[in-house]
Amino acid sequence: MDKVNVLFLCTGNSARSQMAQALLRHFAGQRFEAFSAGLAPKGIHPYTLKVMGELGLDLSSQWSKDVREYMGRKHFGYLITVCSHADANCPTTFPGVGQRLHWDFEDPAAFPGSEEEKLAKFRQVRDEIAARLRGWLAEQGALPK
């Protein structure tokens, strides 16, 4: 069976979309090929690497990608925007997209506070993304037994 390509899109491709990509690969990599990109990529946030590493997911080989790297070059069964800015600013005529979904998550990189408070926000957003992915995968019948 061919894997379904899924593109997660946010503004900077530094946290939410990177987390979603890694989590989808972890949860259902046998069924889905996960990608991530940003409208204005700015590098992976160090806290993203840290909180994903806490789950045993190594993102050290990941990098921020511009959405234009994919437009018209790859077919995606799903384009999932993970922030309101990306949802509002993603081209509506994105070539090669089957279904477009929007899952809005708070930007943990914009959260003010101490280092521990910021890490807690990154963990919270990571866990919210994981829960949303698990629910979506259950709807798809794609969670391993």
N, CA, C and O atoms as CSV, one atom per row, in Angstrom:
chain,resi,resn,atom,element,x,y,z
A,1,MET,N,N,0.842,-1.172,0.000
A,1,MET,CA,C,0.000,0.000,0.000
A,1,MET,C,C,0.893,1.243,0.000
A,1,MET,O,O,1.848,1.335,0.771
A,2,ASP,N,N,0.570,2.187,-0.870
A,2,ASP,CA,C,1.315,3.445,-0.914
A,2,ASP,C,C,0.970,4.292,0.298
A,2,ASP,O,O,-0.175,4.332,0.747
A,3,LYS,N,N,1.985,4.966,0.814
A,3,LYS,CA,C,1.759,5.867,1.938
A,3,LYS,C,C,1.103,7.150,1.441
A,3,LYS,O,O,1.349,7.600,0.322
A,4,VAL,N,N,0.268,7.726,2.293
A,4,VAL,CA,C,-0.374,9.001,2.008
A,4,VAL,C,C,0.549,10.103,2.514
A,4,VAL,O,O,0.977,10.076,3.668
A,5,ASN,N,N,0.855,11.071,1.654
A,5,ASN,CA,C,1.686,12.205,2.047
A,5,ASN,C,C,0.854,13.225,2.803
A,5,ASN,O,O,-0.254,13.570,2.395
A,6,VAL,N,N,1.413,13.706,3.926
A,6,VAL,CA,C,0.761,14.711,4.757
A,6,VAL,C,C,1.758,15.845,4.978
A,6,VAL,O,O,2.888,15.612,5.406
A,7,LEU,N,N,1.333,17.070,4.685
A,7,LEU,CA,C,2.170,18.243,4.908
A,7,LEU,C,C,1.583,19.075,6.039
A,7,LEU,O,O,0.429,19.500,5.975
A,8,PHE,N,N,2.388,19.302,7.078
A,8,PHE,CA,C,2.007,20.184,8.180
A,8,PHE,C,C,2.628,21.539,7.917
A,8,PHE,O,O,3.829,21.644,7.670
A,9,LEU,N,N,1.805,22.582,7.971
A,9,LEU,CA,C,2.256,23.923,7.632
A,9,LEU,C,C,1.993,24.889,8.775
A,9,LEU,O,O,0.890,24.944,9.318
A,10,CYS,N,N,3.030,25.657,9.136
A,10,CYS,CA,C,2.864,26.764,10.073
A,10,CYS,C,C,3.681,27.941,9.551
A,10,CYS,O,O,4.157,27.915,8.416
A,11,THR,N,N,3.837,28.937,10.352
A,11,THR,CA,C,4.524,30.132,9.880
A,11,THR,C,C,6.034,29.912,9.785
A,11,THR,O,O,6.616,30.072,8.712
A,12,GLY,N,N,6.676,29.544,10.905
A,12,GLY,CA,C,8.133,29.467,10.928
A,12,GLY,C,C,8.726,28.095,10.763
A,12,GLY,O,O,9.941,27.971,10.612
A,13,ASN,N,N,7.907,27.048,10.786
A,13,ASN,CA,C,8.383,25.664,10.708
A,13,ASN,C,C,9.452,25.429,11.779
A,13,ASN,O,O,10.460,24.762,11.546
A,14,SER,N,N,9.195,26.002,12.968
A,14,SER,CA,C,10.177,25.880,14.041
A,14,SER,C,C,9.689,25.046,15.219
A,14,SER,O,O,10.500,24.555,16.004
A,15,ALA,N,N,8.377,24.879,15.352
A,15,ALA,CA,C,7.853,24.154,16.517
A,15,ALA,C,C,6.667,23.257,16.145
A,15,ALA,O,O,6.826,22.043,16.012
A,16,ARG,N,N,5.485,23.851,15.978
A,16,ARG,CA,C,4.260,23.056,15.825
A,16,ARG,C,C,4.291,22.097,14.648
A,16,ARG,O,O,3.991,20.915,14.813
A,17,SER,N,N,4.643,22.573,13.474
A,17,SER,CA,C,4.652,21.690,12.302
A,17,SER,C,C,5.744,20.634,12.410
A,17,SER,O,O,5.567,19.510,11.939
A,18,GLN,N,N,6.867,20.984,13.024
A,18,GLN,CA,C,7.945,20.012,13.232
A,18,GLN,C,C,7.493,18.916,14.200
A,18,GLN,O,O,7.758,17.733,13.981
A,19,MET,N,N,6.813,19.321,15.265
A,19,MET,CA,C,6.296,18.355,16.230
A,19,MET,C,C,5.294,17.419,15.565
A,19,MET,O,O,5.354,16.202,15.742
A,20,ALA,N,N,4.378,17.997,14.801
A,20,ALA,CA,C,3.345,17.194,14.138
A,20,ALA,C,C,3.971,16.191,13.172
A,20,ALA,O,O,3.561,15.032,13.120
A,21,GLN,N,N,4.957,16.639,12.415
A,21,GLN,CA,C,5.637,15.745,11.474
A,21,GLN,C,C,6.261,14.564,12.211
A,21,GLN,O,O,6.062,13.413,11.821
A,22,ALA,N,N,7.008,14.842,13.266
A,22,ALA,CA,C,7.687,13.776,14.013
A,22,ALA,C,C,6.683,12.840,14.677
A,22,ALA,O,O,6.875,11.624,14.689
A,23,LEU,N,N,5.619,13.405,15.225
A,23,LEU,CA,C,4.622,12.569,15.897
A,23,LEU,C,C,3.868,11.680,14.916
A,23,LEU,O,O,3.609,10.514,15.214
A,24,LEU,N,N,3.513,12.214,13.749
A,24,LEU,CA,C,2.829,11.376,12.768
A,24,LEU,C,C,3.739,10.244,12.306
A,24,LEU,O,O,3.286,9.109,12.161
A,25,ARG,N,N,4.995,10.534,12.076
A,25,ARG,CA,C,5.942,9.476,11.706
A,25,ARG,C,C,6.001,8.411,12.791
A,25,ARG,O,O,6.041,7.216,12.499
A,26,HIS,N,N,6.004,8.852,14.042
A,26,HIS,CA,C,6.089,7.928,15.173
A,26,HIS,C,C,4.812,7.086,15.311
A,26,HIS,O,O,4.883,5.871,15.500
A,27,PHE,N,N,3.650,7.738,15.214
A,27,PHE,CA,C,2.380,7.047,15.421
A,27,PHE,C,C,1.968,6.165,14.244
A,27,PHE,O,O,1.440,5.071,14.445
A,28,ALA,N,N,2.203,6.629,13.027
A,28,ALA,CA,C,1.640,5.927,11.863
A,28,ALA,C,C,2.531,6.045,10.632
A,28,ALA,O,O,2.039,6.210,9.516
A,29,GLY,N,N,3.830,5.958,10.838
A,29,GLY,CA,C,4.769,6.055,9.725
A,29,GLY,C,C,4.625,4.959,8.696
A,29,GLY,O,O,5.094,5.098,7.566
A,30,GLN,N,N,3.980,3.866,9.075
A,30,GLN,CA,C,3.754,2.779,8.132
A,30,GLN,C,C,2.657,3.121,7.128
A,30,GLN,O,O,2.570,2.509,6.063
A,31,ARG,N,N,1.816,4.105,7.472
A,31,ARG,CA,C,0.695,4.461,6.598
A,31,ARG,C,C,0.818,5.859,5.982
A,31,ARG,O,O,0.289,6.122,4.902
A,32,PHE,N,N,1.523,6.746,6.684
A,32,PHE,CA,C,1.639,8.133,6.236
A,32,PHE,C,C,3.094,8.539,6.115
A,32,PHE,O,O,3.937,8.121,6.909
A,33,GLU,N,N,3.382,9.360,5.112
A,33,GLU,CA,C,4.690,10.003,4.963
A,33,GLU,C,C,4.494,11.458,5.370
A,33,GLU,O,O,3.761,12.199,4.715
A,34,ALA,N,N,5.149,11.860,6.449
A,34,ALA,CA,C,4.927,13.183,7.019
A,34,ALA,C,C,6.001,14.174,6.567
A,34,ALA,O,O,7.183,13.843,6.483
A,35,PHE,N,N,5.556,15.392,6.281
A,35,PHE,CA,C,6.416,16.502,5.881
A,35,PHE,C,C,5.990,17.727,6.675
A,35,PHE,O,O,4.872,17.784,7.188
A,36,SER,N,N,6.881,18.708,6.777
A,36,SER,CA,C,6.508,19.976,7.399
A,36,SER,C,C,7.182,21.105,6.649
A,36,SER,O,O,8.225,20.926,6.019
A,37,ALA,N,N,6.561,22.279,6.730
A,37,ALA,CA,C,7.101,23.464,6.069
A,37,ALA,C,C,6.524,24.703,6.737
A,37,ALA,O,O,5.601,24.628,7.548
A,38,GLY,N,N,7.099,25.851,6.369
A,38,GLY,CA,C,6.629,27.126,6.903
A,38,GLY,C,C,6.500,28.161,5.813
A,38,GLY,O,O,7.108,28.046,4.748
A,39,LEU,N,N,5.700,29.177,6.092
A,39,LEU,CA,C,5.566,30.291,5.159
A,39,LEU,C,C,6.812,31.170,5.194
A,39,LEU,O,O,7.177,31.781,4.189
A,40,ALA,N,N,7.462,31.230,6.357
A,40,ALA,CA,C,8.690,32.008,6.536
A,40,ALA,C,C,9.588,31.230,7.497
A,40,ALA,O,O,9.710,31.609,8.661
A,41,PRO,N,N,10.222,30.140,7.026
A,41,PRO,CA,C,10.990,29.277,7.919
A,41,PRO,C,C,12.126,30.008,8.620
A,41,PRO,O,O,12.800,30.861,8.043
A,42,LYS,N,N,12.317,29.638,9.906
A,42,LYS,CA,C,13.341,30.337,10.686
A,42,LYS,C,C,14.187,29.419,11.545
A,42,LYS,O,O,14.816,29.886,12.494
A,43,GLY,N,N,14.225,28.153,11.252
A,43,GLY,CA,C,15.044,27.228,12.040
A,43,GLY,C,C,14.241,26.592,13.152
A,43,GLY,O,O,13.286,27.180,13.659
A,44,ILE,N,N,14.630,25.393,13.527
A,44,ILE,CA,C,13.911,24.673,14.585
A,44,ILE,C,C,14.285,25.267,15.941
A,44,ILE,O,O,15.460,25.461,16.250
A,45,HIS,N,N,13.271,25.548,16.731
A,45,HIS,CA,C,13.477,26.103,18.060
A,45,HIS,C,C,14.156,25.050,18.947
A,45,HIS,O,O,13.770,23.882,18.913
A,46,PRO,N,N,15.150,25.442,19.730
A,46,PRO,CA,C,15.842,24.475,20.602
A,46,PRO,C,C,14.907,23.751,21.569
A,46,PRO,O,O,15.140,22.587,21.895
A,47,TYR,N,N,13.856,24.423,22.028
A,47,TYR,CA,C,12.914,23.762,22.932
A,47,TYR,C,C,12.099,22.690,22.205
A,47,TYR,O,O,11.665,21.717,22.821
A,48,THR,N,N,11.894,22.862,20.915
A,48,THR,CA,C,11.219,21.816,20.136
A,48,THR,C,C,12.058,20.546,20.181
A,48,THR,O,O,11.543,19.457,20.435
A,49,LEU,N,N,13.343,20.698,19.934
A,49,LEU,CA,C,14.248,19.543,19.973
A,49,LEU,C,C,14.231,18.891,21.355
A,49,LEU,O,O,14.202,17.666,21.471
A,50,LYS,N,N,14.248,19.711,22.389
A,50,LYS,CA,C,14.284,19.201,23.762
A,50,LYS,C,C,13.022,18.418,24.131
A,50,LYS,O,O,13.111,17.298,24.634
A,51,VAL,N,N,11.843,19.009,23.880
A,51,VAL,CA,C,10.617,18.335,24.319
A,51,VAL,C,C,10.298,17.109,23.461
A,51,VAL,O,O,9.670,16.167,23.944
A,52,MET,N,N,10.716,17.110,22.212
A,52,MET,CA,C,10.515,15.913,21.393
A,52,MET,C,C,11.509,14.828,21.811
A,52,MET,O,O,11.183,13.641,21.798
A,53,GLY,N,N,12.718,15.240,22.180
A,53,GLY,CA,C,13.704,14.296,22.697
A,53,GLY,C,C,13.231,13.614,23.969
A,53,GLY,O,O,13.586,12.462,24.222
A,54,GLU,N,N,12.432,14.309,24.772
A,54,GLU,CA,C,11.878,13.705,25.987
A,54,GLU,C,C,10.994,12.506,25.671
A,54,GLU,O,O,10.806,11.629,26.513
A,55,LEU,N,N,10.453,12.469,24.458
A,55,LEU,CA,C,9.629,11.334,24.022
A,55,LEU,C,C,10.451,10.297,23.264
A,55,LEU,O,O,9.921,9.293,22.789
A,56,GLY,N,N,11.748,10.554,23.159
A,56,GLY,CA,C,12.613,9.640,22.418
A,56,GLY,C,C,12.603,9.904,20.922
A,56,GLY,O,O,13.037,9.057,20.142
A,57,LEU,N,N,12.114,11.065,20.512
A,57,LEU,CA,C,12.061,11.408,19.091
A,57,LEU,C,C,13.176,12.403,18.780
A,57,LEU,O,O,13.181,13.525,19.286
A,58,ASP,N,N,14.107,11.984,17.951
A,58,ASP,CA,C,15.279,12.777,17.609
A,58,ASP,C,C,14.996,13.582,16.342
A,58,ASP,O,O,14.798,13.015,15.267
A,59,LEU,N,N,14.979,14.897,16.479
A,59,LEU,CA,C,14.727,15.776,15.337
A,59,LEU,C,C,16.008,16.412,14.806
A,59,LEU,O,O,15.948,17.365,14.029
A,60,SER,N,N,17.161,15.899,15.216
A,60,SER,CA,C,18.422,16.539,14.840
A,60,SER,C,C,18.678,16.520,13.338
A,60,SER,O,O,19.459,17.331,12.840
A,61,SER,N,N,18.038,15.613,12.610
A,61,SER,CA,C,18.219,15.578,11.153
A,61,SER,C,C,17.166,16.419,10.422
A,61,SER,O,O,17.177,16.503,9.193
A,62,GLN,N,N,16.266,17.037,11.177
A,62,GLN,CA,C,15.232,17.893,10.593
A,62,GLN,C,C,15.770,19.304,10.380
A,62,GLN,O,O,16.730,19.710,11.035
A,63,TRP,N,N,15.156,20.044,9.473
A,63,TRP,CA,C,15.475,21.455,9.268
A,63,TRP,C,C,14.211,22.158,8.812
A,63,TRP,O,O,13.271,21.525,8.331
A,64,SER,N,N,14.198,23.471,8.968
A,64,SER,CA,C,13.042,24.267,8.534
A,64,SER,C,C,13.032,24.363,7.013
A,64,SER,O,O,14.055,24.618,6.378
A,65,LYS,N,N,11.846,24.152,6.450
A,65,LYS,CA,C,11.686,24.184,5.001
A,65,LYS,C,C,10.628,25.213,4.619
A,65,LYS,O,O,9.675,25.456,5.358
A,66,ASP,N,N,10.819,25.801,3.466
A,66,ASP,CA,C,9.864,26.758,2.918
A,66,ASP,C,C,8.794,25.985,2.152
A,66,ASP,O,O,9.106,25.047,1.418
A,67,VAL,N,N,7.548,26.374,2.320
A,67,VAL,CA,C,6.443,25.683,1.658
A,67,VAL,C,C,6.623,25.654,0.137
A,67,VAL,O,O,6.135,24.742,-0.530
A,68,ARG,N,N,7.321,26.648,-0.407
A,68,ARG,CA,C,7.520,26.691,-1.865
A,68,ARG,C,C,8.365,25.520,-2.379
A,68,ARG,O,O,8.347,25.213,-3.570
A,69,GLU,N,N,9.106,24.868,-1.470
A,69,GLU,CA,C,9.878,23.688,-1.865
A,69,GLU,C,C,8.963,22.547,-2.311
A,69,GLU,O,O,9.378,21.665,-3.062
A,70,TYR,N,N,7.728,22.574,-1.845
A,70,TYR,CA,C,6.793,21.486,-2.129
A,70,TYR,C,C,5.716,21.836,-3.147
A,70,TYR,O,O,5.185,20.950,-3.817
A,71,MET,N,N,5.390,23.118,-3.268
A,71,MET,CA,C,4.271,23.524,-4.115
A,71,MET,C,C,4.461,23.060,-5.558
A,71,MET,O,O,5.428,23.429,-6.225
A,72,GLY,N,N,3.519,22.247,-6.019
A,72,GLY,CA,C,3.538,21.768,-7.394
A,72,GLY,C,C,4.573,20.681,-7.661
A,72,GLY,O,O,4.713,20.229,-8.798
A,73,ARG,N,N,5.300,20.254,-6.632
A,73,ARG,CA,C,6.349,19.241,-6.814
A,73,ARG,C,C,5.996,17.899,-6.203
A,73,ARG,O,O,6.614,16.884,-6.526
A,74,LYS,N,N,5.012,17.886,-5.327
A,74,LYS,CA,C,4.654,16.665,-4.612
A,74,LYS,C,C,3.152,16.692,-4.356
A,74,LYS,O,O,2.584,17.746,-4.071
A,75,HIS,N,N,2.525,15.550,-4.456
A,75,HIS,CA,C,1.103,15.458,-4.136
A,75,HIS,C,C,0.947,15.121,-2.661
A,75,HIS,O,O,1.618,14.230,-2.141
A,76,PHE,N,N,0.058,15.842,-1.998
A,76,PHE,CA,C,-0.248,15.592,-0.597
A,76,PHE,C,C,-1.707,15.201,-0.468
A,76,PHE,O,O,-2.594,15.914,-0.938
A,77,GLY,N,N,-1.950,14.075,0.166
A,77,GLY,CA,C,-3.317,13.683,0.458
A,77,GLY,C,C,-3.958,14.674,1.417
A,77,GLY,O,O,-5.159,14.935,1.355
A,78,TYR,N,N,-3.121,15.229,2.319
A,78,TYR,CA,C,-3.600,16.192,3.305
A,78,TYR,C,C,-2.597,17.323,3.470
A,78,TYR,O,O,-1.389,17.094,3.541
A,79,LEU,N,N,-3.108,18.535,3.531
A,79,LEU,CA,C,-2.358,19.711,3.953
A,79,LEU,C,C,-3.020,20.155,5.245
A,79,LEU,O,O,-4.200,20.505,5.257
A,80,ILE,N,N,-2.258,20.141,6.337
A,80,ILE,CA,C,-2.818,20.491,7.639
A,80,ILE,C,C,-2.095,21.718,8.169
A,80,ILE,O,O,-0.912,21.656,8.503
A,81,THR,N,N,-2.811,22.833,8.243
A,81,THR,CA,C,-2.240,24.039,8.827
A,81,THR,C,C,-2.388,23.935,10.343
A,81,THR,O,O,-3.428,23.512,10.848
A,82,VAL,N,N,-1.333,24.327,11.064
A,82,VAL,CA,C,-1.346,24.191,12.522
A,82,VAL,C,C,-1.283,25.540,13.242
A,82,VAL,O,O,-1.036,25.607,14.446
A,83,CYS,N,N,-1.513,26.616,12.474
A,83,CYS,CA,C,-1.638,27.941,13.091
A,83,CYS,C,C,-2.540,28.797,12.205
A,83,CYS,O,O,-2.645,28.571,10.999
A,84,SER,N,N,-3.180,29.771,12.818
A,84,SER,CA,C,-4.128,30.617,12.084
A,84,SER,C,C,-3.456,31.431,10.999
A,84,SER,O,O,-4.040,31.643,9.936
A,85,HIS,N,N,-2.229,31.896,11.247
A,85,HIS,CA,C,-1.519,32.693,10.253
A,85,HIS,C,C,-1.281,31.872,8.993
A,85,HIS,O,O,-1.516,32.354,7.884
A,86,ALA,N,N,-0.823,30.650,9.153
A,86,ALA,CA,C,-0.592,29.788,7.984
A,86,ALA,C,C,-1.901,29.479,7.272
A,86,ALA,O,O,-1.951,29.447,6.042
A,87,ASP,N,N,-2.962,29.250,8.044
A,87,ASP,CA,C,-4.252,28.946,7.432
A,87,ASP,C,C,-4.734,30.125,6.594
A,87,ASP,O,O,-5.259,29.939,5.496
A,88,ALA,N,N,-4.554,31.330,7.110
A,88,ALA,CA,C,-5.024,32.522,6.407
A,88,ALA,C,C,-4.141,32.897,5.222
A,88,ALA,O,O,-4.618,33.516,4.270
A,89,ASN,N,N,-2.858,32.530,5.266
A,89,ASN,CA,C,-1.919,32.991,4.253
A,89,ASN,C,C,-1.419,31.916,3.298
A,89,ASN,O,O,-0.671,32.221,2.369
A,90,CYS,N,N,-1.810,30.685,3.506
A,90,CYS,CA,C,-1.437,29.620,2.575
A,90,CYS,C,C,-2.214,29.825,1.279
A,90,CYS,O,O,-3.409,30.117,1.307
A,91,PRO,N,N,-1.543,29.673,0.155
A,91,PRO,CA,C,-2.277,29.830,-1.112
A,91,PRO,C,C,-3.485,28.890,-1.161
A,91,PRO,O,O,-3.375,27.706,-0.845
A,92,THR,N,N,-4.618,29.427,-1.554
A,92,THR,CA,C,-5.829,28.606,-1.610
A,92,THR,C,C,-5.807,27.661,-2.798
A,92,THR,O,O,-6.564,26.691,-2.841
A,93,THR,N,N,-4.951,27.940,-3.751
A,93,THR,CA,C,-4.834,27.064,-4.917
A,93,THR,C,C,-3.513,26.309,-4.863
A,93,THR,O,O,-2.777,26.258,-5.848
A,94,PHE,N,N,-3.220,25.726,-3.714
A,94,PHE,CA,C,-2.000,24.954,-3.524
A,94,PHE,C,C,-2.088,23.727,-4.430
A,94,PHE,O,O,-2.934,22.860,-4.207
A,95,PRO,N,N,-1.231,23.638,-5.444
A,95,PRO,CA,C,-1.325,22.515,-6.372
A,95,PRO,C,C,-0.940,21.193,-5.723
A,95,PRO,O,O,0.008,21.132,-4.940
A,96,GLY,N,N,-1.666,20.153,-6.046
A,96,GLY,CA,C,-1.323,18.820,-5.573
A,96,GLY,C,C,-1.769,18.498,-4.169
A,96,GLY,O,O,-1.130,17.690,-3.496
A,97,VAL,N,N,-2.861,19.114,-3.696
A,97,VAL,CA,C,-3.366,18.839,-2.357
A,97,VAL,C,C,-4.750,18.216,-2.470
A,97,VAL,O,O,-5.630,18.742,-3.153
A,98,GLY,N,N,-4.929,17.080,-1.785
A,98,GLY,CA,C,-6.228,16.424,-1.775
A,98,GLY,C,C,-7.197,17.130,-0.841
A,98,GLY,O,O,-8.194,17.700,-1.283
A,99,GLN,N,N,-6.900,17.089,0.454
A,99,GLN,CA,C,-7.798,17.674,1.449
A,99,GLN,C,C,-7.014,18.619,2.344
A,99,GLN,O,O,-5.888,18.324,2.745
A,100,ARG,N,N,-7.616,19.750,2.649
A,100,ARG,CA,C,-6.978,20.739,3.514
A,100,ARG,C,C,-7.713,20.776,4.844
A,100,ARG,O,O,-8.939,20.881,4.883
A,101,LEU,N,N,-6.951,20.688,5.943
A,101,LEU,CA,C,-7.500,20.726,7.290
A,101,LEU,C,C,-6.812,21.841,8.066
A,101,LEU,O,O,-5.692,22.237,7.744
A,102,HIS,N,N,-7.495,22.343,9.094
A,102,HIS,CA,C,-6.882,23.357,9.949
A,102,HIS,C,C,-7.003,22.935,11.399
A,102,HIS,O,O,-8.106,22.733,11.907
A,103,TRP,N,N,-5.859,22.803,12.066
A,103,TRP,CA,C,-5.791,22.509,13.491
A,103,TRP,C,C,-5.008,23.656,14.123
A,103,TRP,O,O,-3.799,23.761,13.915
A,104,ASP,N,N,-5.656,24.493,14.869
A,104,ASP,CA,C,-5.000,25.677,15.421
A,104,ASP,C,C,-4.394,25.370,16.790
A,104,ASP,O,O,-5.102,24.989,17.722
A,105,PHE,N,N,-3.083,25.537,16.899
A,105,PHE,CA,C,-2.373,25.359,18.159
A,105,PHE,C,C,-1.653,26.657,18.509
A,105,PHE,O,O,-1.167,27.370,17.632
A,106,GLU,N,N,-1.593,26.943,19.786
A,106,GLU,CA,C,-0.891,28.120,20.279
A,106,GLU,C,C,0.597,28.019,19.927
A,106,GLU,O,O,1.163,26.926,19.924
A,107,ASP,N,N,1.224,29.153,19.633
A,107,ASP,CA,C,2.646,29.177,19.315
A,107,ASP,C,C,3.451,29.152,20.613
A,107,ASP,O,O,3.473,30.147,21.337
A,108,PRO,N,N,4.111,28.036,20.920
A,108,PRO,CA,C,4.857,27.988,22.184
A,108,PRO,C,C,6.070,28.909,22.173
A,108,PRO,O,O,6.519,29.348,23.233
A,109,ALA,N,N,6.608,29.210,20.995
A,109,ALA,CA,C,7.781,30.083,20.912
A,109,ALA,C,C,7.443,31.520,21.282
A,109,ALA,O,O,8.338,32.291,21.630
A,110,ALA,N,N,6.178,31.893,21.214
A,110,ALA,CA,C,5.762,33.260,21.546
A,110,ALA,C,C,5.390,33.405,23.020
A,110,ALA,O,O,5.063,34.501,23.475
A,111,PHE,N,N,5.439,32.307,23.760
A,111,PHE,CA,C,5.021,32.332,25.164
A,111,PHE,C,C,6.095,33.002,26.022
A,111,PHE,O,O,7.260,32.606,25.968
A,112,PRO,N,N,5.717,34.017,26.818
A,112,PRO,CA,C,6.699,34.672,27.696
A,112,PRO,C,C,6.856,33.878,28.995
A,112,PRO,O,O,5.985,33.093,29.370
A,113,GLY,N,N,7.952,34.094,29.651
A,113,GLY,CA,C,8.137,33.448,30.949
A,113,GLY,C,C,9.553,32.949,31.127
A,113,GLY,O,O,10.433,33.166,30.295
A,114,SER,N,N,9.738,32.271,32.247
A,114,SER,CA,C,11.044,31.699,32.559
A,114,SER,C,C,11.310,30.515,31.629
A,114,SER,O,O,10.421,30.070,30.903
A,115,GLU,N,N,12.526,30.019,31.661
A,115,GLU,CA,C,12.857,28.862,30.828
A,115,GLU,C,C,11.937,27.688,31.144
A,115,GLU,O,O,11.445,27.026,30.231
A,116,GLU,N,N,11.704,27.426,32.409
A,116,GLU,CA,C,10.851,26.298,32.793
A,116,GLU,C,C,9.404,26.513,32.345
A,116,GLU,O,O,8.740,25.567,31.919
A,117,GLU,N,N,8.914,27.750,32.439
A,117,GLU,CA,C,7.555,28.043,31.979
A,117,GLU,C,C,7.445,27.871,30.464
A,117,GLU,O,O,6.448,27.350,29.966
A,118,LYS,N,N,8.458,28.305,29.745
A,118,LYS,CA,C,8.453,28.140,28.293
A,118,LYS,C,C,8.511,26.662,27.910
A,118,LYS,O,O,7.791,26.221,27.015
A,119,LEU,N,N,9.365,25.903,28.587
A,119,LEU,CA,C,9.426,24.457,28.314
A,119,LEU,C,C,8.084,23.795,28.614
A,119,LEU,O,O,7.654,22.903,27.883
A,120,ALA,N,N,7.427,24.223,29.676
A,120,ALA,CA,C,6.106,23.664,30.010
A,120,ALA,C,C,5.110,23.962,28.889
A,120,ALA,O,O,4.276,23.116,28.567
A,121,LYS,N,N,5.187,25.151,28.294
A,121,LYS,CA,C,4.288,25.500,27.193
A,121,LYS,C,C,4.591,24.633,25.972
A,121,LYS,O,O,3.669,24.160,25.308
A,122,PHE,N,N,5.869,24.422,25.671
A,122,PHE,CA,C,6.234,23.545,24.554
A,122,PHE,C,C,5.701,22.129,24.785
A,122,PHE,O,O,5.192,21.494,23.861
A,123,ARG,N,N,5.821,21.640,26.016
A,123,ARG,CA,C,5.294,20.289,26.333
A,123,ARG,C,C,3.775,20.248,26.172
A,123,ARG,O,O,3.223,19.284,25.641
A,124,GLN,N,N,3.110,21.304,26.635
A,124,GLN,CA,C,1.648,21.361,26.522
A,124,GLN,C,C,1.228,21.311,25.053
A,124,GLN,O,O,0.346,20.534,24.688
A,125,VAL,N,N,1.852,22.131,24.213
A,125,VAL,CA,C,1.495,22.164,22.795
A,125,VAL,C,C,1.840,20.828,22.132
A,125,VAL,O,O,1.062,20.321,21.323
A,126,ARG,N,N,2.989,20.261,22.465
A,126,ARG,CA,C,3.364,18.939,21.943
A,126,ARG,C,C,2.293,17.911,22.279
A,126,ARG,O,O,1.886,17.129,21.419
A,127,ASP,N,N,1.839,17.911,23.520
A,127,ASP,CA,C,0.841,16.938,23.957
A,127,ASP,C,C,-0.516,17.188,23.300
A,127,ASP,O,O,-1.244,16.240,23.002
A,128,GLU,N,N,-0.862,18.462,23.071
A,128,GLU,CA,C,-2.107,18.778,22.366
A,128,GLU,C,C,-2.042,18.279,20.916
A,128,GLU,O,O,-3.019,17.739,20.397
A,129,ILE,N,N,-0.903,18.462,20.278
A,129,ILE,CA,C,-0.734,17.975,18.898
A,129,ILE,C,C,-0.837,16.461,18.879
A,129,ILE,O,O,-1.497,15.895,18.008
A,130,ALA,N,N,-0.191,15.802,19.831
A,130,ALA,CA,C,-0.239,14.337,19.895
A,130,ALA,C,C,-1.675,13.846,20.069
A,130,ALA,O,O,-2.085,12.883,19.421
A,131,ALA,N,N,-2.433,14.498,20.937
A,131,ALA,CA,C,-3.824,14.097,21.167
A,131,ALA,C,C,-4.659,14.303,19.911
A,131,ALA,O,O,-5.469,13.448,19.554
A,132,ARG,N,N,-4.465,15.433,19.241
A,132,ARG,CA,C,-5.238,15.705,18.005
A,132,ARG,C,C,-4.879,14.697,16.920
A,132,ARG,O,O,-5.754,14.214,16.201
A,133,LEU,N,N,-3.597,14.381,16.803
A,133,LEU,CA,C,-3.168,13.384,15.818
A,133,LEU,C,C,-3.756,12.014,16.119
A,133,LEU,O,O,-4.232,11.327,15.215
A,134,ARG,N,N,-3.726,11.615,17.383
A,134,ARG,CA,C,-4.300,10.314,17.754
A,134,ARG,C,C,-5.783,10.247,17.401
A,134,ARG,O,O,-6.260,9.232,16.893
A,135,GLY,N,N,-6.511,11.330,17.671
A,135,GLY,CA,C,-7.926,11.371,17.322
A,135,GLY,C,C,-8.140,11.276,15.826
A,135,GLY,O,O,-9.012,10.537,15.369
A,136,TRP,N,N,-7.355,12.016,15.058
A,136,TRP,CA,C,-7.467,11.994,13.601
A,136,TRP,C,C,-7.105,10.613,13.057
A,136,TRP,O,O,-7.777,10.094,12.165
A,137,LEU,N,N,-6.052,10.030,13.592
A,137,LEU,CA,C,-5.646,8.693,13.138
A,137,LEU,C,C,-6.706,7.655,13.480
A,137,LEU,O,O,-6.928,6.725,12.705
A,138,ALA,N,N,-7.358,7.797,14.617
A,138,ALA,CA,C,-8.446,6.883,14.972
A,138,ALA,C,C,-9.593,7.018,13.972
A,138,ALA,O,O,-10.182,6.022,13.553
A,139,GLU,N,N,-9.910,8.276,13.589
A,139,GLU,CA,C,-10.950,8.502,12.565
A,139,GLU,C,C,-10.568,7.854,11.239
A,139,GLU,O,O,-11.433,7.373,10.508
A,140,GLN,N,N,-9.285,7.841,10.931
A,140,GLN,CA,C,-8.787,7.257,9.687
A,140,GLN,C,C,-8.646,5.735,9.761
A,140,GLN,O,O,-8.371,5.077,8.758
A,141,GLY,N,N,-8.837,5.187,10.968
A,141,GLY,CA,C,-8.596,3.757,11.170
A,141,GLY,C,C,-7.122,3.418,11.020
A,141,GLY,O,O,-6.774,2.326,10.570
A,142,ALA,N,N,-6.251,4.355,11.396
A,142,ALA,CA,C,-4.820,4.208,11.137
A,142,ALA,C,C,-3.973,4.030,12.391
A,142,ALA,O,O,-2.745,4.044,12.305
A,143,LEU,N,N,-4.589,3.867,13.537
A,143,LEU,CA,C,-3.789,3.623,14.739
A,143,LEU,C,C,-3.466,2.132,14.831
A,143,LEU,O,O,-4.349,1.290,14.665
A,144,PRO,N,N,-2.208,1.810,15.094
A,144,PRO,CA,C,-1.858,0.393,15.240
A,144,PRO,C,C,-2.589,-0.192,16.433
A,144,PRO,O,O,-2.842,0.491,17.425
A,145,LYS,N,N,-2.921,-1.455,16.320
A,145,LYS,CA,C,-3.637,-2.159,17.391
A,145,LYS,C,C,-2.701,-2.478,18.533
A,145,LYS,O,O,-3.121,-3.069,19.528
